[in-house]
Amino acid sequence: MKTLIYISLILISGISVAQNEILTEHEWELEYIELNGETFYQPNNEESNTSITLEIGESAIIPGQPDQILQVHNLICGELSCVSVDFTSDNMFTSLGCGFTLEGCSVEENNVFQSNYMMVYENLMGGSELNPFNYTFTTENDIISLTITNSLGDSATYSATTLSNRDYEGNTFSIFPNPVTSKLRIRSQQTIQHIEIFDLNGKQIINVDYQENQAINVSNLNSGLYLVKIKTKNGFVTKKLLKK
């Protein structure tokens, strides 16, 4: 099959990034896209038997600009990579451009869906500017949903489990009381080193070096949902917290 490679990366200097840890510490699995007001789901066939995924992390693609963010989209039949900057507190970012490597899918509906997906991030036909992008989080049970929307209103929605490090699946971490009013405690089979608490916009609210049996004061937090990131020497796990 023929491989197509397309690059449109724009060099911009002097830009800093406010990196969002919720974005970068999960692998995001595609749920659906919305394009021109219509919802599309990934086709269900033998060739398209695993979901498109999105991984977000620091990029050193362009020399001298190590703080850029690289988005890697693992497609049905290829890969899309985009470099972005300006991840701000108001949940927006700017794409500098995308490059993709495609091998034509043997099932035509997969080619169509893949092209539609890429149009959320890169205007393949030219014309309207897609910047800036907006991103939002929602949570339900242990699932975080991420929706990324371009300036035209087209979007892609993903999901990820709050258990970020699968090495911890057999271990017990508990936070209590949950819901909490003032003092939060954590129970673990491993030695906890550090605790961070984020709101659902990815803003870090609390950052403490943890001491054994320490009670964390959360009385100043507004009522609502938060994510508690628990770090040990072996990695981290994220738990959902409800503040009364």
Summary of the structure (lengths in Angstrom):
residues: 244
radius of gyration: 19.7
end to end distance: 56.7
largest distance: 60.2
contacts: 713
relative contact order: 0.15
helix: 9%
strand: 48%
